[in-house]
Amino acid sequence: MSENIPGDQIEMSEETTRKKRKAPSGPGQIVRRGKKSWLCRVFTGRDAAGRKSYLNKTIKTSRKDAEKWVRDQLRKQDLGLKLTTETKTTLSDHLDSWLKDIAKTRVSNTTFAGYDQQLRIVKSTIGNVKLKDLSPKDIQELYATLSPSVARHVHAPLRSALSQAVKVNLIHSNPCDAVELPTHKAREIQCLTREEANRLVSVRVITRNESDGRTVTVENKHRTLLGFMLCTGARPSECFAVKWSDIDFDRSTVTIQRSVEWLSKKQAARGISKIRKPSLAAVVCLYPRLYCNNSASIAPLRVKHC
């Protein structure tokens, strides 16, 4: 048996043991499950198979509380908000799950390590907040305690993780969308002058002190690498991934088309290695004037993207 309550939106029915009894219709329903126990249901649409879909919640207090919950959900629907599943998941729990199930399968090891480190800041401060209770104010106050650069680095993985929570109906909107990021003032890059660069690569031998007190002189084996980096502007990870087949000695070019990824000690111990290929390769045209007799000279270059 069911009865209408004000607004004719919420219906109530006595529990029956007959399983084939038709469920009460309407966008909002309240079904008695026992003494001071009510099953609240709100119609959310139909699934891919055409079956009706409901958001359910059991209220174990009074019927008045059950009516209030259903009205709140219907009000959210009227405002165009997505209804979310009730959960006790904390922000920290969700971030751990996102890192393990989503981020780890989609980004490189280096990027994943950065996400993990950045989200530790979030988990150590507001990680105990329930996901459904997380507000833009909580995130804004966190960012206020960080430098603009760190806040922007933290924002990227946090926003992605909360966007995933919206997709799976854990929250109805992403609180990061309402957060104002602090202004970041780019720091002026200090570059070597041509004289400083030439002096750096002209060092042929290095003197160092050993642990037993001896002073030894060794050849500067990094001289060629430093000269290559200065001439090409390539990153260390890109330089370490260059193969002989990437170098065209006839045309004096080298193709930068891959980079190495830094691994953790555990990965290195297991013999894991990884070479990452970027979506954009670059052909660097070098001039033959890199070293002149016993002194080094930095030559100009041209870069062509493939």
PyMOL commands that set and color helices and strands:
alter all, ss='L'
color gray80, all
select helices_A, chain A and resi 63-78+91-106+109-126+131-133+136-144+148-167+175-178+194-201+223-232+236-239+244-246+265-269
alter helices_A, ss='H'
color red, helices_A
select strands_A, chain A and resi 2-4+10-13+28-34+37-46+52-59+205-209+215-219+247-248+253-256+259-260+275-276+282-286+291-292+295-296+301-305
alter strands_A, ss='S'
color yellow, strands_A
deselect
rebuild
show_as cartoon
